[in-house]
Amino acid sequence: VHSWPPATSIHRSITPRGGEILIEYLKSVFAHLEEEAGQTMAEYAVVLGVITIAVVVALTFLSGTITTLLSSVANSM
């Protein structure tokens, strides 16, 4: 986890009153954003998996109809 902005003793000595609270808040915001990136990738992977399974199942059930339709199109040419 990256510490931004850096909370060193120099920063604490030059920040105005309440600045430490702001620094801690920003740290928590950045930490939350990094956690969200990992969750988003996992969600995309799950959605992609579900879509892939749905396409395979649909093509399996429709394969006979697709073959018949393509044959009729080829015969009419």
All heavy atoms as a GROMACS GRO file, in nm:
protein
  576
    1VAL      N    1   0.085  -0.118   0.000
    1VAL     CA    2   0.000   0.000   0.000
    1VAL      C    3   0.089   0.123   0.000
    1VAL      O    4   0.179   0.135   0.082
    1VAL     CB    5  -0.093  -0.002   0.123
    1VAL    CG1    6  -0.174   0.124   0.131
    1VAL    CG2    7  -0.181  -0.123   0.120
    2HIS      N    8   0.063   0.210  -0.092
    2HIS     CA    9   0.142   0.332  -0.103
    2HIS      C   10   0.094   0.434  -0.002
    2HIS      O   11  -0.024   0.447   0.023
    2HIS     CB   12   0.130   0.391  -0.243
    2HIS     CG   13   0.173   0.296  -0.349
    2HIS    ND1   14   0.304   0.260  -0.366
    2HIS    CD2   15   0.102   0.226  -0.441
    2HIS    CE1   16   0.311   0.173  -0.466
    2HIS    NE2   17   0.190   0.152  -0.512
    3SER      N   18   0.186   0.504   0.056
    3SER     CA   19   0.152   0.607   0.153
    3SER      C   20   0.162   0.742   0.085
    3SER      O   21   0.271   0.794   0.064
    3SER     CB   22   0.247   0.597   0.272
    3SER     OG   23   0.222   0.704   0.360
    4TRP      N   24   0.049   0.797   0.047
    4TRP     CA   25   0.048   0.926  -0.018
    4TRP      C   26  -0.059   1.011   0.044
    4TRP      O   27  -0.172   0.964   0.057
    4TRP     CB   28   0.023   0.915  -0.167
    4TRP     CG   29   0.027   1.047  -0.232
    4TRP    CD1   30  -0.080   1.122  -0.272
    4TRP    CD2   31   0.141   1.124  -0.263
    4TRP    NE1   32  -0.041   1.238  -0.325
    4TRP    CE2   33   0.097   1.243  -0.321
    4TRP    CE3   34   0.277   1.108  -0.245
    4TRP    CZ2   35   0.182   1.342  -0.362
    4TRP    CZ3   36   0.361   1.206  -0.287
    4TRP    CH2   37   0.314   1.322  -0.346
    5PRO      N   38  -0.040   1.130   0.076
    5PRO     CA   39   0.090   1.195   0.085
    5PRO      C   40   0.170   1.140   0.201
    5PRO      O   41   0.113   1.093   0.298
    5PRO     CB   42   0.055   1.342   0.104
    5PRO     CG   43  -0.080   1.342   0.164
    5PRO     CD   44  -0.148   1.218   0.115
    6PRO      N   45   0.303   1.145   0.192
    6PRO     CA   46   0.384   1.088   0.299
    6PRO      C   47   0.362   1.161   0.431
    6PRO      O   48   0.362   1.282   0.435
    6PRO     CB   49   0.528   1.104   0.250
    6PRO     CG   50   0.523   1.191   0.131
    6PRO     CD   51   0.383   1.201   0.084
    7ALA      N   52   0.338   1.084   0.534
    7ALA     CA   53   0.310   1.143   0.665
    7ALA      C   54   0.436   1.140   0.750
    7ALA      O   55   0.449   1.063   0.844
    7ALA     CB   56   0.196   1.068   0.732
    8THR      N   57   0.532   1.222   0.716
    8THR     CA   58   0.657   1.229   0.791
    8THR      C   59   0.646   1.336   0.897
    8THR      O   60   0.552   1.417   0.898
    8THR     CB   61   0.776   1.261   0.698
    8THR    OG1   62   0.753   1.390   0.641
    8THR    CG2   63   0.789   1.158   0.589
    9SER      N   64   0.743   1.342   0.985
    9SER     CA   65   0.741   1.443   1.090
    9SER      C   66   0.752   1.584   1.030
    9SER      O   67   0.701   1.679   1.085
    9SER     CB   68   0.852   1.417   1.190
    9SER     OG   69   0.978   1.421   1.125
   10ILE      N   70   0.820   1.596   0.915
   10ILE     CA   71   0.831   1.727   0.850
   10ILE      C   72   0.694   1.773   0.805
   10ILE      O   73   0.655   1.888   0.826
   10ILE     CB   74   0.928   1.720   0.730
   10ILE    CG1   75   1.069   1.688   0.779
   10ILE    CG2   76   0.925   1.848   0.649
   10ILE    CD1   77   1.169   1.659   0.669
   11HIS      N   78   0.615   1.683   0.742
   11HIS     CA   79   0.481   1.720   0.698
   11HIS      C   80   0.395   1.760   0.817
   11HIS      O   81   0.316   1.853   0.809
   11HIS     CB   82   0.415   1.604   0.623
   11HIS     CG   83   0.442   1.606   0.477
   11HIS    ND1   84   0.558   1.559   0.424
   11HIS    CD2   85   0.368   1.651   0.374
   11HIS    CE1   86   0.556   1.574   0.294
   11HIS    NE2   87   0.441   1.628   0.260
   12ARG      N   88   0.406   1.688   0.927
   12ARG     CA   89   0.324   1.719   1.044
   12ARG      C   90   0.360   1.854   1.103
   12ARG      O   91   0.274   1.922   1.156
   12ARG     CB   92   0.339   1.609   1.148
   12ARG     CG   93   0.270   1.483   1.105
   12ARG     CD   94   0.266   1.382   1.216
   12ARG     NE   95   0.198   1.264   1.169
   12ARG     CZ   96   0.235   1.142   1.195
   12ARG    NH1   97   0.340   1.119   1.271
   12ARG    NH2   98   0.168   1.039   1.148
   13SER      N   99   0.487   1.893   1.092
   13SER     CA  100   0.527   2.020   1.151
   13SER      C  101   0.484   2.139   1.064
   13SER      O  102   0.468   2.249   1.115
   13SER     CB  103   0.678   2.024   1.175
   13SER     OG  104   0.746   2.019   1.051
   14ILE      N  105   0.462   2.118   0.933
   14ILE     CA  106   0.427   2.231   0.848
   14ILE      C  107   0.280   2.234   0.809
   14ILE      O  108   0.234   2.331   0.752
   14ILE     CB  109   0.514   2.233   0.719
   14ILE    CG1  110   0.490   2.109   0.636
   14ILE    CG2  111   0.658   2.253   0.751
   14ILE    CD1  112   0.556   2.113   0.499
   15THR      N  113   0.206   2.128   0.839
   15THR     CA  114   0.064   2.129   0.805
   15THR      C  115  -0.012   2.212   0.906
   15THR      O  116   0.022   2.217   1.024
   15THR     CB  117   0.005   1.987   0.802
   15THR    OG1  118   0.032   1.924   0.925
   15THR    CG2  119   0.060   1.907   0.688
   16PRO      N  120  -0.118   2.280   0.860
   16PRO     CA  121  -0.197   2.357   0.954
   16PRO      C  122  -0.273   2.264   1.048
   16PRO      O  123  -0.279   2.144   1.028
   16PRO     CB  124  -0.293   2.435   0.864
   16PRO     CG  125  -0.300   2.359   0.738
   16PRO     CD  126  -0.167   2.289   0.724
   17ARG      N  127  -0.331   2.322   1.149
   17ARG     CA  128  -0.406   2.244   1.246
   17ARG      C  129  -0.516   2.166   1.174
   17ARG      O  130  -0.587   2.219   1.091
   17ARG     CB  131  -0.467   2.339   1.348
   17ARG     CG  132  -0.534   2.270   1.462
   17ARG     CD  133  -0.589   2.375   1.554
   17ARG     NE  134  -0.719   2.327   1.598
   17ARG     CZ  135  -0.763   2.341   1.719
   17ARG    NH1  136  -0.693   2.406   1.807
   17ARG    NH2  137  -0.880   2.294   1.752
   18GLY      N  138  -0.528   2.039   1.202
   18GLY     CA  139  -0.625   1.955   1.134
   18GLY      C  140  -0.569   1.889   1.009
   18GLY      O  141  -0.634   1.807   0.948
   19GLY      N  142  -0.449   1.926   0.972
   19GLY     CA  143  -0.388   1.869   0.853
   19GLY      C  144  -0.362   1.721   0.866
   19GLY      O  145  -0.368   1.647   0.768
   20GLU      N  146  -0.333   1.677   0.988
   20GLU     CA  147  -0.309   1.535   1.010
   20GLU      C  148  -0.434   1.453   0.982
   20GLU      O  149  -0.427   1.343   0.928
   20GLU     CB  150  -0.259   1.511   1.152
   20GLU     CG  151  -0.120   1.564   1.176
   20GLU     CD  152  -0.073   1.539   1.318
   20GLU    OE1  153  -0.118   1.443   1.379
   20GLU    OE2  154   0.010   1.618   1.365
   21ILE      N  155  -0.548   1.508   1.016
   21ILE     CA  156  -0.674   1.439   0.990
   21ILE      C  157  -0.695   1.427   0.839
   21ILE      O  158  -0.735   1.322   0.789
   21ILE     CB  159  -0.792   1.514   1.056
   21ILE    CG1  160  -0.776   1.511   1.207
   21ILE    CG2  161  -0.926   1.454   1.013
   21ILE    CD1  162  -0.874   1.600   1.281
   22LEU      N  163  -0.665   1.532   0.766
   22LEU     CA  164  -0.678   1.529   0.620
   22LEU      C  165  -0.584   1.426   0.559
   22LEU      O  166  -0.622   1.350   0.470
   22LEU     CB  167  -0.651   1.668   0.562
   22LEU     CG  168  -0.656   1.678   0.409
   22LEU    CD1  169  -0.795   1.642   0.359
   22LEU    CD2  170  -0.616   1.816   0.364
   23ILE      N  171  -0.462   1.419   0.610
   23ILE     CA  172  -0.366   1.322   0.560
   23ILE      C  173  -0.416   1.180   0.583
   23ILE      O  174  -0.412   1.095   0.494
   23ILE     CB  175  -0.227   1.343   0.624
   23ILE    CG1  176  -0.166   1.472   0.570
   23ILE    CG2  177  -0.135   1.225   0.598
   23ILE    CD1  178  -0.039   1.515   0.643
   24GLU      N  179  -0.468   1.154   0.702
   24GLU     CA  180  -0.522   1.020   0.732
   24GLU      C  181  -0.642   0.989   0.644
   24GLU      O  182  -0.659   0.877   0.596
   24GLU     CB  183  -0.559   1.009   0.880
   24GLU     CG  184  -0.440   1.010   0.973
   24GLU     CD  185  -0.341   0.899   0.943
   24GLU    OE1  186  -0.383   0.784   0.920
   24GLU    OE2  187  -0.220   0.927   0.942
   25TYR      N  188  -0.727   1.088   0.620
   25TYR     CA  189  -0.843   1.067   0.534
   25TYR      C  190  -0.799   1.033   0.392
   25TYR      O  191  -0.852   0.941   0.329
   25TYR     CB  192  -0.931   1.193   0.534
   25TYR     CG  193  -1.044   1.185   0.434
   25TYR    CD1  194  -1.154   1.104   0.459
   25TYR    CD2  195  -1.040   1.256   0.315
   25TYR    CE1  196  -1.257   1.095   0.367
   25TYR    CE2  197  -1.141   1.247   0.223
   25TYR     CZ  198  -1.250   1.167   0.249
   25TYR     OH  199  -1.351   1.157   0.158
   26LEU      N  200  -0.702   1.108   0.339
   26LEU     CA  201  -0.654   1.081   0.203
   26LEU      C  202  -0.590   0.943   0.194
   26LEU      O  203  -0.607   0.874   0.094
   26LEU     CB  204  -0.554   1.190   0.161
   26LEU     CG  205  -0.614   1.327   0.135
   26LEU    CD1  206  -0.505   1.428   0.109
   26LEU    CD2  207  -0.714   1.323   0.022
   27LYS      N  208  -0.518   0.903   0.297
   27LYS     CA  209  -0.461   0.768   0.298
   27LYS      C  210  -0.571   0.663   0.288
   27LYS      O  211  -0.559   0.567   0.213
   27LYS     CB  212  -0.381   0.744   0.427
   27LYS     CG  213  -0.246   0.804   0.430
   27LYS     CD  214  -0.180   0.762   0.561
   27LYS     CE  215  -0.049   0.825   0.585
   27LYS     NZ  216   0.008   0.784   0.713
   28SER      N  217  -0.679   0.682   0.365
   28SER     CA  218  -0.787   0.584   0.361
   28SER      C  219  -0.857   0.583   0.227
   28SER      O  220  -0.898   0.479   0.177
   28SER     CB  221  -0.887   0.610   0.474
   28SER     OG  222  -0.959   0.730   0.451
   29VAL      N  223  -0.871   0.701   0.163
   29VAL     CA  224  -0.935   0.708   0.031
   29VAL      C  225  -0.851   0.632  -0.072
   29VAL      O  226  -0.903   0.551  -0.149
   29VAL     CB  227  -0.956   0.854  -0.013
   29VAL    CG1  228  -0.992   0.863  -0.160
   29VAL    CG2  229  -1.062   0.920   0.072
   30PHE      N  230  -0.719   0.656  -0.072
   30PHE     CA  231  -0.633   0.588  -0.168
   30PHE      C  232  -0.628   0.438  -0.142
   30PHE      O  233  -0.625   0.359  -0.235
   30PHE     CB  234  -0.492   0.648  -0.167
   30PHE     CG  235  -0.485   0.782  -0.234
   30PHE    CD1  236  -0.447   0.895  -0.163
   30PHE    CD2  237  -0.518   0.797  -0.368
   30PHE    CE1  238  -0.441   1.018  -0.225
   30PHE    CE2  239  -0.512   0.920  -0.431
   30PHE     CZ  240  -0.473   1.031  -0.358
   31ALA      N  241  -0.629   0.398  -0.016
   31ALA     CA  242  -0.630   0.255   0.016
   31ALA      C  243  -0.759   0.191  -0.034
   31ALA      O  244  -0.758   0.080  -0.088
   31ALA     CB  245  -0.614   0.234   0.167
   32HIS      N  246  -0.870   0.261  -0.018
   32HIS     CA  247  -0.999   0.208  -0.065
   32HIS      C  248  -1.000   0.195  -0.216
   32HIS      O  249  -1.051   0.097  -0.271
   32HIS     CB  250  -1.112   0.299  -0.018
   32HIS     CG  251  -1.248   0.254  -0.061
   32HIS    ND1  252  -1.306   0.141  -0.010
   32HIS    CD2  253  -1.335   0.305  -0.151
   32HIS    CE1  254  -1.425   0.125  -0.066
   32HIS    NE2  255  -1.444   0.223  -0.153
   33LEU      N  256  -0.943   0.293  -0.286
   33LEU     CA  257  -0.939   0.286  -0.433
   33LEU      C  258  -0.856   0.168  -0.480
   33LEU      O  259  -0.891   0.102  -0.578
   33LEU     CB  260  -0.883   0.416  -0.490
   33LEU     CG  261  -0.972   0.538  -0.480
   33LEU    CD1  262  -0.900   0.662  -0.530
   33LEU    CD2  263  -1.103   0.518  -0.553
   34GLU      N  264  -0.747   0.138  -0.413
   34GLU     CA  265  -0.664   0.024  -0.451
   34GLU      C  266  -0.740  -0.106  -0.427
   34GLU      O  267  -0.730  -0.199  -0.507
   34GLU     CB  268  -0.534   0.026  -0.373
   34GLU     CG  269  -0.440   0.134  -0.418
   34GLU     CD  270  -0.312   0.141  -0.336
   34GLU    OE1  271  -0.296   0.055  -0.246
   34GLU    OE2  272  -0.231   0.231  -0.361
   35GLU      N  273  -0.818  -0.114  -0.319
   35GLU     CA  274  -0.898  -0.234  -0.293
   35GLU      C  275  -1.004  -0.252  -0.399
   35GLU      O  276  -1.032  -0.362  -0.443
   35GLU     CB  277  -0.964  -0.224  -0.155
   35GLU     CG  278  -0.868  -0.234  -0.039
   35GLU     CD  279  -0.935  -0.207   0.094
   35GLU    OE1  280  -1.059  -0.198   0.098
   35GLU    OE2  281  -0.863  -0.193   0.192
   36GLU      N  282  -1.066  -0.142  -0.442
   36GLU     CA  283  -1.173  -0.149  -0.542
   36GLU      C  284  -1.120  -0.201  -0.675
   36GLU      O  285  -1.191  -0.269  -0.747
   36GLU     CB  286  -1.235  -0.010  -0.562
   36GLU     CG  287  -1.323   0.034  -0.450
   36GLU     CD  288  -1.452  -0.044  -0.444
   36GLU    OE1  289  -1.507  -0.077  -0.550
   36GLU    OE2  290  -1.497  -0.073  -0.332
   37ALA      N  291  -0.999  -0.168  -0.711
   37ALA     CA  292  -0.944  -0.213  -0.840
   37ALA      C  293  -0.938  -0.365  -0.844
   37ALA      O  294  -0.972  -0.427  -0.945
   37ALA     CB  295  -0.806  -0.153  -0.862
   38GLY      N  296  -0.897  -0.428  -0.737
   38GLY     CA  297  -0.892  -0.573  -0.732
   38GLY      C  298  -1.030  -0.635  -0.738
   38GLY      O  299  -1.053  -0.736  -0.804
   39GLN      N  300  -1.126  -0.575  -0.670
   39GLN     CA  301  -1.262  -0.626  -0.673
   39GLN      C  302  -1.322  -0.613  -0.812
   39GLN      O  303  -1.394  -0.701  -0.858
   39GLN     CB  304  -1.348  -0.550  -0.572
   39GLN     CG  305  -1.314  -0.580  -0.428
   39GLN     CD  306  -1.394  -0.496  -0.332
   39GLN    OE1  307  -1.473  -0.412  -0.371
   39GLN    NE2  308  -1.372  -0.520  -0.204
   40THR      N  309  -1.295  -0.504  -0.879
   40THR     CA  310  -1.349  -0.482  -1.013
   40THR      C  311  -1.300  -0.588  -1.110
   40THR      O  312  -1.377  -0.641  -1.190
   40THR     CB  313  -1.312  -0.342  -1.062
   40THR    OG1  314  -1.360  -0.246  -0.968
   40THR    CG2  315  -1.373  -0.314  -1.197
   41MET      N  316  -1.172  -0.621  -1.103
   41MET     CA  317  -1.118  -0.725  -1.192
   41MET      C  318  -1.186  -0.859  -1.165
   41MET      O  319  -1.217  -0.933  -1.258
   41MET     CB  320  -0.967  -0.736  -1.173
   41MET     CG  321  -0.889  -0.620  -1.230
   41MET     SD  322  -0.915  -0.603  -1.407
   41MET     CE  323  -0.821  -0.742  -1.465
   42ALA      N  324  -1.208  -0.891  -1.040
   42ALA     CA  325  -1.275  -1.016  -1.006
   42ALA      C  326  -1.418  -1.016  -1.058
   42ALA      O  327  -1.467  -1.118  -1.110
   42ALA     CB  328  -1.272  -1.038  -0.855
   43GLU      N  329  -1.487  -0.903  -1.046
   43GLU     CA  330  -1.624  -0.895  -1.096
   43GLU      C  331  -1.628  -0.912  -1.248
   43GLU      O  332  -1.716  -0.980  -1.302
   43GLU     CB  333  -1.685  -0.761  -1.056
   43GLU     CG  334  -1.710  -0.750  -0.907
   43GLU     CD  335  -1.742  -0.609  -0.863
   43GLU    OE1  336  -1.741  -0.517  -0.948
   43GLU    OE2  337  -1.765  -0.590  -0.742
   44TYR      N  338  -1.534  -0.850  -1.318
   44TYR     CA  339  -1.529  -0.866  -1.464
   44TYR      C  340  -1.504  -1.013  -1.502
   44TYR      O  341  -1.562  -1.063  -1.598
   44TYR     CB  342  -1.419  -0.779  -1.526
   44TYR     CG  343  -1.454  -0.633  -1.535
   44TYR    CD1  344  -1.358  -0.536  -1.509
   44TYR    CD2  345  -1.581  -0.591  -1.571
   44TYR    CE1  346  -1.389  -0.401  -1.518
   44TYR    CE2  347  -1.613  -0.457  -1.580
   44TYR     CZ  348  -1.517  -0.363  -1.554
   44TYR     OH  349  -1.547  -0.230  -1.564
   45ALA      N  350  -1.419  -1.080  -1.427
   45ALA     CA  351  -1.390  -1.220  -1.456
   45ALA      C  352  -1.514  -1.306  -1.437
   45ALA      O  353  -1.542  -1.395  -1.518
   45ALA     CB  354  -1.276  -1.270  -1.367
   46VAL      N  355  -1.590  -1.280  -1.332
   46VAL     CA  356  -1.712  -1.357  -1.307
   46VAL      C  357  -1.814  -1.331  -1.418
   46VAL      O  358  -1.876  -1.425  -1.471
   46VAL     CB  359  -1.772  -1.323  -1.169
   46VAL    CG1  360  -1.912  -1.380  -1.153
   46VAL    CG2  361  -1.681  -1.374  -1.059
   47VAL      N  362  -1.833  -1.205  -1.455
   47VAL     CA  363  -1.929  -1.172  -1.561
   47VAL      C  364  -1.887  -1.236  -1.693
   47VAL      O  365  -1.970  -1.292  -1.765
   47VAL     CB  366  -1.943  -1.018  -1.575
   47VAL    CG1  367  -2.020  -0.981  -1.701
   47VAL    CG2  368  -2.008  -0.960  -1.453
   48LEU      N  369  -1.759  -1.231  -1.726
   48LEU     CA  370  -1.710  -1.293  -1.849
   48LEU      C  371  -1.734  -1.443  -1.848
   48LEU      O  372  -1.774  -1.501  -1.949
   48LEU     CB  373  -1.562  -1.262  -1.868
   48LEU     CG  374  -1.498  -1.317  -1.995
   48LEU    CD1  375  -1.565  -1.258  -2.118
   48LEU    CD2  376  -1.350  -1.286  -1.995
   49GLY      N  377  -1.712  -1.506  -1.733
   49GLY     CA  378  -1.738  -1.650  -1.722
   49GLY      C  379  -1.884  -1.685  -1.743
   49GLY      O  380  -1.916  -1.781  -1.813
   50VAL      N  381  -1.973  -1.607  -1.684
   50VAL     CA  382  -2.117  -1.632  -1.699
   50VAL      C  383  -2.160  -1.611  -1.844
   50VAL      O  384  -2.237  -1.691  -1.900
   50VAL     CB  385  -2.198  -1.541  -1.604
   50VAL    CG1  386  -2.347  -1.547  -1.635
   50VAL    CG2  387  -2.172  -1.581  -1.459
   51ILE      N  388  -2.111  -1.506  -1.908
   51ILE     CA  389  -2.146  -1.481  -2.048
   51ILE      C  390  -2.094  -1.593  -2.137
   51ILE      O  391  -2.165  -1.640  -2.228
   51ILE     CB  392  -2.091  -1.344  -2.093
   51ILE    CG1  393  -2.169  -1.233  -2.025
   51ILE    CG2  394  -2.097  -1.329  -2.244
   51ILE    CD1  395  -2.111  -1.095  -2.047
   52THR      N  396  -1.973  -1.640  -2.112
   52THR     CA  397  -1.916  -1.749  -2.192
   52THR      C  398  -2.000  -1.875  -2.180
   52THR      O  399  -2.031  -1.941  -2.280
   52THR     CB  400  -1.771  -1.777  -2.148
   52THR    OG1  401  -1.695  -1.657  -2.162
   52THR    CG2  402  -1.709  -1.888  -2.230
   53ILE      N  403  -2.038  -1.910  -2.059
   53ILE     CA  404  -2.122  -2.029  -2.037
   53ILE      C  405  -2.256  -2.013  -2.107
   53ILE      O  406  -2.305  -2.106  -2.171
   53ILE     CB  407  -2.138  -2.055  -1.887
   53ILE    CG1  408  -2.005  -2.100  -1.827
   53ILE    CG2  409  -2.247  -2.160  -1.861
   53ILE    CD1  410  -2.004  -2.106  -1.675
   54ALA      N  411  -2.316  -1.894  -2.099
   54ALA     CA  412  -2.445  -1.870  -2.163
   54ALA      C  413  -2.436  -1.884  -2.315
   54ALA      O  414  -2.525  -1.942  -2.379
   54ALA     CB  415  -2.497  -1.731  -2.126
   55VAL      N  416  -2.328  -1.834  -2.374
   55VAL     CA  417  -2.310  -1.844  -2.520
   55VAL      C  418  -2.293  -1.991  -2.561
   55VAL      O  419  -2.353  -2.036  -2.659
   55VAL     CB  420  -2.191  -1.758  -2.566
   55VAL    CG1  421  -2.152  -1.790  -2.708
   55VAL    CG2  422  -2.225  -1.611  -2.551
   56VAL      N  423  -2.212  -2.065  -2.487
   56VAL     CA  424  -2.190  -2.206  -2.520
   56VAL      C  425  -2.321  -2.285  -2.510
   56VAL      O  426  -2.354  -2.365  -2.598
   56VAL     CB  427  -2.080  -2.267  -2.430
   56VAL    CG1  428  -2.076  -2.418  -2.442
   56VAL    CG2  429  -1.946  -2.207  -2.464
   57VAL      N  430  -2.398  -2.261  -2.404
   57VAL     CA  431  -2.526  -2.332  -2.387
   57VAL      C  432  -2.623  -2.294  -2.499
   57VAL      O  433  -2.690  -2.381  -2.557
   57VAL     CB  434  -2.587  -2.301  -2.248
   57VAL    CG1  435  -2.730  -2.347  -2.238
   57VAL    CG2  436  -2.502  -2.365  -2.139
   58ALA      N  437  -2.630  -2.165  -2.532
   58ALA     CA  438  -2.722  -2.120  -2.638
   58ALA      C  439  -2.683  -2.182  -2.772
   58ALA      O  440  -2.770  -2.228  -2.847
   58ALA     CB  441  -2.720  -1.968  -2.647
   59LEU      N  442  -2.554  -2.183  -2.804
   59LEU     CA  443  -2.512  -2.242  -2.932
   59LEU      C  444  -2.536  -2.392  -2.935
   59LEU      O  445  -2.568  -2.448  -3.040
   59LEU     CB  446  -2.364  -2.211  -2.958
   59LEU     CG  447  -2.333  -2.066  -2.993
   59LEU    CD1  448  -2.183  -2.046  -3.007
   59LEU    CD2  449  -2.405  -2.024  -3.119
   60THR      N  450  -2.522  -2.458  -2.822
   60THR     CA  451  -2.549  -2.603  -2.816
   60THR      C  452  -2.696  -2.632  -2.844
   60THR      O  453  -2.728  -2.721  -2.924
   60THR     CB  454  -2.510  -2.659  -2.677
   60THR    OG1  455  -2.372  -2.634  -2.655
   60THR    CG2  456  -2.537  -2.807  -2.669
   61PHE      N  457  -2.785  -2.555  -2.781
   61PHE     CA  458  -2.928  -2.578  -2.804
   61PHE      C  459  -2.974  -2.536  -2.942
   61PHE      O  460  -3.068  -2.592  -2.998
   61PHE     CB  461  -3.012  -2.506  -2.697
   61PHE     CG  462  -3.013  -2.576  -2.564
   61PHE    CD1  463  -2.964  -2.513  -2.451
   61PHE    CD2  464  -3.063  -2.705  -2.551
   61PHE    CE1  465  -2.964  -2.577  -2.328
   61PHE    CE2  466  -3.064  -2.770  -2.429
   61PHE     CZ  467  -3.014  -2.706  -2.317
   62LEU      N  468  -2.910  -2.435  -2.999
   62LEU     CA  469  -2.953  -2.384  -3.130
   62LEU      C  470  -2.875  -2.442  -3.247
   62LEU      O  471  -2.898  -2.404  -3.361
   62LEU     CB  472  -2.939  -2.231  -3.131
   62LEU     CG  473  -3.027  -2.155  -3.031
   62LEU    CD1  474  -2.994  -2.007  -3.035
   62LEU    CD2  475  -3.174  -2.178  -3.061
   63SER      N  476  -2.783  -2.533  -3.220
   63SER     CA  477  -2.698  -2.584  -3.328
   63SER      C  478  -2.778  -2.650  -3.440
   63SER      O  479  -2.747  -2.632  -3.558
   63SER     CB  480  -2.593  -2.680  -3.273
   63SER     OG  481  -2.656  -2.794  -3.217
   64GLY      N  482  -2.881  -2.727  -3.407
   64GLY     CA  483  -2.964  -2.790  -3.510
   64GLY      C  484  -3.035  -2.687  -3.596
   64GLY      O  485  -3.038  -2.698  -3.719
   65THR      N  486  -3.092  -2.587  -3.533
   65THR     CA  487  -3.162  -2.481  -3.606
   65THR      C  488  -3.065  -2.401  -3.692
   65THR      O  489  -3.097  -2.366  -3.807
   65THR     CB  490  -3.233  -2.387  -3.506
   65THR    OG1  491  -3.315  -2.464  -3.420
   65THR    CG2  492  -3.316  -2.284  -3.577
   66ILE      N  493  -2.948  -2.373  -3.640
   66ILE     CA  494  -2.848  -2.298  -3.716
   66ILE      C  495  -2.803  -2.377  -3.839
   66ILE      O  496  -2.792  -2.323  -3.949
   66ILE     CB  497  -2.728  -2.262  -3.627
   66ILE    CG1  498  -2.770  -2.161  -3.519
   66ILE    CG2  499  -2.613  -2.205  -3.709
   66ILE    CD1  500  -2.665  -2.135  -3.412
   67THR      N  501  -2.782  -2.507  -3.822
   67THR     CA  502  -2.741  -2.592  -3.933
   67THR      C  503  -2.849  -2.596  -4.040
   67THR      O  504  -2.821  -2.584  -4.161
   67THR     CB  505  -2.711  -2.734  -3.883
   67THR    OG1  506  -2.610  -2.727  -3.782
   67THR    CG2  507  -2.665  -2.824  -3.995
   68THR      N  508  -2.974  -2.610  -4.000
   68THR     CA  509  -3.086  -2.613  -4.095
   68THR      C  510  -3.097  -2.480  -4.169
   68THR      O  511  -3.116  -2.477  -4.291
   68THR     CB  512  -3.218  -2.642  -4.021
   68THR    OG1  513  -3.204  -2.764  -3.948
   68THR    CG2  514  -3.335  -2.653  -4.115
   69LEU      N  515  -3.085  -2.370  -4.098
   69LEU     CA  516  -3.095  -2.239  -4.158
   69LEU      C  517  -2.982  -2.216  -4.258
   69LEU      O  518  -3.006  -2.167  -4.370
   69LEU     CB  519  -3.092  -2.130  -4.049
   69LEU     CG  520  -3.106  -1.986  -4.095
   69LEU    CD1  521  -3.243  -1.965  -4.161
   69LEU    CD2  522  -3.087  -1.892  -3.978
   70LEU      N  523  -2.860  -2.251  -4.221
   70LEU     CA  524  -2.748  -2.234  -4.313
   70LEU      C  525  -2.763  -2.323  -4.437
   70LEU      O  526  -2.727  -2.283  -4.549
   70LEU     CB  527  -2.615  -2.262  -4.242
   70LEU     CG  528  -2.573  -2.159  -4.137
   70LEU    CD1  529  -2.445  -2.204  -4.066
   70LEU    CD2  530  -2.552  -2.023  -4.202
   71SER      N  531  -2.815  -2.442  -4.418
   71SER     CA  532  -2.836  -2.532  -4.533
   71SER      C  533  -2.939  -2.476  -4.628
   71SER      O  534  -2.922  -2.480  -4.751
   71SER     CB  535  -2.881  -2.669  -4.485
   71SER     OG  536  -2.780  -2.729  -4.408
   72SER      N  537  -3.048  -2.420  -4.576
   72SER     CA  538  -3.151  -2.363  -4.662
   72SER      C  539  -3.100  -2.241  -4.736
   72SER      O  540  -3.134  -2.219  -4.852
   72SER     CB  541  -3.277  -2.330  -4.581
   72SER     OG  542  -3.251  -2.225  -4.492
   73VAL      N  543  -3.017  -2.162  -4.672
   73VAL     CA  544  -2.959  -2.043  -4.737
   73VAL      C  545  -2.864  -2.090  -4.849
   73VAL      O  546  -2.865  -2.037  -4.960
   73VAL     CB  547  -2.885  -1.954  -4.635
   73VAL    CG1  548  -2.802  -1.847  -4.707
   73VAL    CG2  549  -2.984  -1.888  -4.541
   74ALA      N  550  -2.783  -2.191  -4.822
   74ALA     CA  551  -2.689  -2.241  -4.922
   74ALA      C  552  -2.764  -2.304  -5.041
   74ALA      O  553  -2.722  -2.289  -5.156
   74ALA     CB  554  -2.596  -2.344  -4.858
   75ASN      N  555  -2.873  -2.374  -5.014
   75ASN     CA  556  -2.950  -2.437  -5.122
   75ASN      C  557  -3.020  -2.334  -5.209
   75ASN      O  558  -3.040  -2.356  -5.328
   75ASN     CB  559  -3.052  -2.536  -5.065
   75ASN     CG  560  -2.986  -2.658  -5.007
   75ASN    OD1  561  -2.874  -2.694  -5.046
   75ASN    ND2  562  -3.053  -2.721  -4.912
   76SER      N  563  -3.062  -2.222  -5.151
   76SER     CA  564  -3.133  -2.120  -5.229
   76SER      C  565  -3.037  -2.037  -5.314
   76SER      O  566  -3.080  -1.966  -5.404
   76SER     CB  567  -3.213  -2.028  -5.137
   76SER     OG  568  -3.127  -1.953  -5.054
   77MET      N  569  -2.910  -2.047  -5.289
   77MET     CA  570  -2.812  -1.971  -5.370
   77MET      C  571  -2.788  -2.048  -5.492
   77MET      O  572  -2.759  -2.074  -5.583
   77MET     CB  573  -2.683  -1.949  -5.293
   77MET     CG  574  -2.700  -1.858  -5.176
   77MET     SD  575  -2.546  -1.841  -5.087
   77MET     CE  576  -2.521  -1.669  -5.107
   0.00000   0.00000   0.00000
